[in-house]
Amino acid sequence: MERDVRYCATDDGGSIAYRTLGEGQPLVVTSRVLWSHLQLPPFREYHQARSPEGLGRGLKIVLYDARGTGLSGRDSLDFSLDAQVHDLEVVVERLKLTRFAVFGALHGGAAAIAYVVRHPERVSHLVLLGAYARGRDVRHAFRHFDSWAERAHEQWEQYTLTIANSNTGFADHEWARKLASRFRESMTPESVRAFLEAQQAIDVTMLLPLVAVPTLVMQGALPENMPQLEWSRELASKIPDAHFVTVANQNWMSQGWTVEETRVVEDFLGVSEPSVLPSGLTQREIEVLRLIVLGKSGRDIAAGLVLSQRTVERHVANIYRKTATHGRAQLVGFALRRNLV
C-alpha cells in the first residue's frame, strides 16, 4: 500500500492531507469528517494488488482528511457543507482530475452529493454507502450520543473509548482501544462539538433530484426498523434512476471491506482487470518505460504521471526485473524490439 501523504492548501490558508492508492480510473472518496484519519478503515484494504477483501484493481483511490481532522490542518472548525465540498474541490484540483467517480460513505455522503450537483461534467459515477440527506435525522436517531459528547472535554479518553466500542459492536475491546487512540489523534473535543453543530444544518434533500450521473446507493442489510434503511431508500427514490443495493451487514471499523461490497462497486464502475502487455508489464509500467526511453528523470516521470517518486521507483524496479534488462541502453533495445515506443 502506498503510504505517501501529501498536502494542498485551501483558499483560507488551511491544509488538506491526502493520499492515493493504486492505479487506474480515479475514485475519489469524500472524507467522512467525524473521526476522519487517513490511517483508519473502512478503506484500509484499498491497494493496487487487490486482496481478497479490497477494492483496488483498476482503480486509483483518492483519500483525504477534512479540514480540522486527521492529518489535515487543525486551525479551522468549519464543518459546514460548503467547507466540506471546498475541501473536495481543492484535492481534485491539486491532482488535476478531469473525470472520476465519487464515493461518499456515512457523513461524507452529503458532500459527495453536493459536489456532483455542482460539477456533473467531471463525475462519471456516484456511489453512496450508509449515507443520508439530512443531518438532523441522524442527530435525532442517535441523540443519546449527544449526552456523551457533552462530557467529552472532561472525559475525552473515556468518550472516545465508548464511541470505539460502539463502532465495533462491543465485540473486540483490544481493537476498540486502538481505535479510540486513533480517534483522539483525528479530532479534539472542540472539533467533535463543532461537527455535531454543523451536522444539524446539513440538508441536501433539494439536491437529490438534480443528481445527473449514474448513482449506486448501498446499505447494509439491517432490520426494517433501523433508520439507516429509510435514509438510504430516500436517497435512492429521489435521485433519478439510482440503483439501490443491500449488502451483507458488517462492521467497517473492525472488518474493513467485504468481498460482496467489492463486487457490487466494481460491477457498477465497470472495473476490469489491468491490461497485461509484453513480459507481464502493466499499462502504467509501459507508460513509465516510454518516459525512461525518452530520457526523463524519476522526478519528471512522477510529475508527469501525478505519482509519488516512491511509486515511480517501484515501477522502474519492476520494469527492469520483468524485462531482464540492466541500464537504460538495454531497456531502449527491449522497447524498440517490441515496438513499445
Sequence and secondary structure as in RCSB ss.txt:
>XXXX:A:sequence
MERDVRYCATDDGGSIAYRTLGEGQPLVVTSRVLWSHLQLPPFREYHQARSPEGLGRGLKIVLYDARGTGLSGRD
SLDFSLDAQVHDLEVVVERLKLTRFAVFGALHGGAAAIAYVVRHPERVSHLVLLGAYARGRDVRHAFRHFDSWAE
RAHEQWEQYTLTIANSNTGFADHEWARKLASRFRESMTPESVRAFLEAQQAIDVTMLLPLVAVPTLVMQGALPEN
MPQLEWSRELASKIPDAHFVTVANQNWMSQGWTVEETRVVEDFLGVSEPSVLPSGLTQREIEVLRLIVLGKSGRD
IAAGLVLSQRTVERHVANIYRKTATHGRAQLVGFALRRNLV
>XXXX:A:secstr
     EEEE TTS EEEEEEES SEEEEE    TT  TT TTSTT  SS  TT   TTEEEEEE  TTSTTS SS
    SHHHHHHHHHHHHHHTT SSEEEEEEGGGHHHHHHHHHH TTTEEEEEEES  SBHHHHHHHTTHHHHHHH
TTTTSHHHHHHHHHHHHTTTS HHHHHHHHHHHHHH  HHHHHHHHHHHHH B GGGGGG  S EEEEEE   TT
 HHHHHHHHHHHHSTT EEEEE    HHHH   HHHHHHHHHHHT     B GGG BHHHHHHHHHHHTT  HHH
HHHHHT  HHHHHHHHHHHHHHHT  SHHHHHHHHHHTT  
